[in-house]
């Protein structure tokens, strides 16, 4: 439970969104708690629109989301590599990795469950086999654990930052330096809760390195390596230096058919063989065509 003291003139829901203890929760999650009576103002349930007078005792009792179970769906999956411990797939842009609020079918997980049956259960019934994620708009290589033991071994590699993660990105503007390094910490945006930000000077540490592959008149094609795996990390970091990823409306780029961000290469130690494995996912045809058009 969290306990706060109300501030004069603020709506209850807006006040809660500004509390640092609740930054990991979305606006919709907080509003659902208010509707469920999990937010008490001076001991009584209140509406989200309540305007605080100041000095109220506000108690919040968080609740998790109900578990979702992935159901098999007979839809295509492009396999790039597989062994006894894991599968590496090429995720297309526009495909969500797993179910979430308001999304129960059509995800990559639904396809994986149909194709491979039993997968690691460490992520729960909603995310079987999922060791790491890619944003819905990002394409490229994603690792899926077949067993719990493989899941633990891969998770340890990600936590230990020994997994090589290389992306390809087209960004707006001409990046001057041939290479660079961005280390700004990343936090959830306190106003727009669906975004992240590198402008606060606080948050979780993050490391992004880039190298210019090719320059165009109004764009630059980059190879990007990340040493951490923060939410929207590449998108936030590149936008923070004035070069948002092409197609990324959330972080300042004009609208396009898709986001030009592709998880190109991943390198790791296979839990099955103990050997180094490197998997690459070729650029999607629409991205190749985008580059050719420049």
Protein Blocks (a to p, Z undefined) as FASTA:
>chain_A
ZZddddehiafklmmmmpmklmmpcfklmmmmmmnopacgehiacdfklccebhiacddd
ddddddddddddddddddfbdcfkbccddddehiafbdcehiaghiaklmmmmmnopadf
klojklghiabdcdfklgcjddddfbfklmmmmmmmmmnopaccddddddedjdfblbdc
dfbdcdddfklmmbccfklopacddddddddfbdcfkbccdddddfbdcehklmmmmmmn
opacehilknopacdfbdcdddfbccdddfklopacdddddddfklmmmmmmZZ
